[in-house]
Amino acid sequence: MDLDRIIYFFHRSIVYHPFISMGIAAALGILIYIKPKEILRLVLIVLGICAAGYVFHFIWEAFKSGYLNKDIVIHKSIR
């Protein structure tokens, strides 16, 4: 999961679905205008959860690749 792929996904979604993107942007604009403090808190919580998930994904990939290559390293050290 690269950050470039995530950005490309959102860019592609905006380009190929402009009316849905404009609807989402309008809804967010209205919500920010009506309740800015609650929306800012919600955005910060969502960004925190996304950042934590992104970090945990990289940690999981490191553990997974180490676990899958454990047998190869053990067999190399025995020879």
N, C-alpha and C positions, 0 to 999 in steps of 0.2 A: 504494500500500500504506500505509494509514493504521494507526496504532497502535490506534485505536478499532475498526477492522474486525477486527484480530487478536484483541483482547480479546472482541469480540462473538462471533467464531467459537468461541473456547474456552468462553465462557459458554453459547452455544447447544449445543455438544457435551455439556457437563456436564448441562444441563437435559434434553435430549432422549434422552440415553443414560446414565441414572444408574447402571445396573449395570456397564457397561463402565468408567465413571469411578471407581466404588467399587473395582473390581478393580485398576485401574491405581494408585489411591491406596494400596490394601493392599499391592500388590507393592512400590511405592516405600517404604512404611513398613517392610516387612520388610527390604528391602535396606539402608535407612538404619540400622536397628537392628543388622544383622549387620556391615556394613562401612561405617561412617560416613565415614571419611577418603577412601576410594576414590570413594564416591558424591559427596561434596562436590567432589572434584577433577573428576569427570566433569560435574557440574552446572555448575561454573565454566567448563569448557572449552566446553560446549554453549552457555552464555549468551554467552561471548565470540564464538563463531562466529556466533550469531544476531545479535548486535549489529554485527559486522563486515558481515554480509550485509545488514542493514538500512541501514547507512550506504552501502555500495556500491550498493544499489538506488537511493537518493536521488541519488547522484552520477551513476549511469547515466541516470536520468530527466532530470537537468539537461542532460547532454551530448546525449541523444536529442532533447529539445525544441529545444535550440540548433541541432543539426544539421538538423532538419526545417524550422526557420524561417529557415535561412541564406539560401535563395533569395529569400524574401520581403524580407528586410532588404537584400540586395544590389540587388534590383530597385527598392526604394524609394529607395535612395541614388543610383541612376543617374538617375532622373527628375528 
